[in-house]
Amino acid sequence: MKPFTARAAVLAGIVLALAGTAGAQDLFMRSATVEPLAPGTENWGTTANIVMTYDASDFELFAGTTGGTDGSTGARFCGGAPCGWLVGIKLPSGASMLSVELDACDTDAAQEVTVGVFRSTKGGGTVTALSPVGGTGATPGCSTFVRTLTAPETINNLTNNYLIDVLSGSANTTRFRAVRVNYKLQVSPAPGVATFSDVPTTHFAFRFVEAMAASGITGGCGTGTYCPDAPLTRAQMAIFLATALGLHFPN
């Protein structure tokens, strides 16, 4: 097998592939020539809409009295006074959170189920609403109700906590089954200063090379250079991938 002839192009492909959850091999083999991806043409990597589901059973009741759980659907409902449930959002740092989808039933004209997304800084800091609080309204029956965040939120688990808050009326006519969080993975923004003298800030692969260097996956080819146009051997490829994926520990 001939060595790949563009280290920078292959590295850009690896970064995009590792940012996703599937299809990494396909992108890697096609990335010797890197071209911008048209929106919606891929269903993995940094273009994918990824869904994290929090079932009703994952939520903790913080207000009101629980009415129990529907044994056939897993939906939770309120037994007395308006009820509130919370769950912490667990997404990887750097992910871009876009929206939440409330899976709920509402056949009560006077009450509803609502959902909101919040960020709180660690150490008991400021709480910020990331989405308009809203929900089912009227009597729509059983459906899904999307709440788009006011602005995409880049997850920072080092400094913030993220919460979903579900409120419902005091009857089993307003109940919820799950909340789904919609997000995308991202490659980190490029720094202002180049690590390698031969991959300046104007290089097409600058952002991707910097992401790999910051992650400890590559240290370049010596003397402060990366050698972006040098051939990539199978051995070097193995080092890149094994380091990035943390291979291999037996189950």
Secondary structure, DSSP 8 states (H G I E B T S, - for coil): ---BS-HHHHHHHHHHHHTSSS-HHHHHHHTTS-----TTS-SSGGG--EEEEEEGGG-EEEEEEEEEE-TTT--EEEEEEEEEEEEE----TT-EEEEEEEEEEE--SS--EEEEEEEEETTT--EEE-S--EE--S--EEEEEEEEEEEEEE--TTTEEEEEEEEE-SSTTEEEEEEEEEEE-------SS-SSTTS-TTSTTHHHHHHHHHTTS---SBTTB--TTS-B-HHHHHHHHHHHHT-----
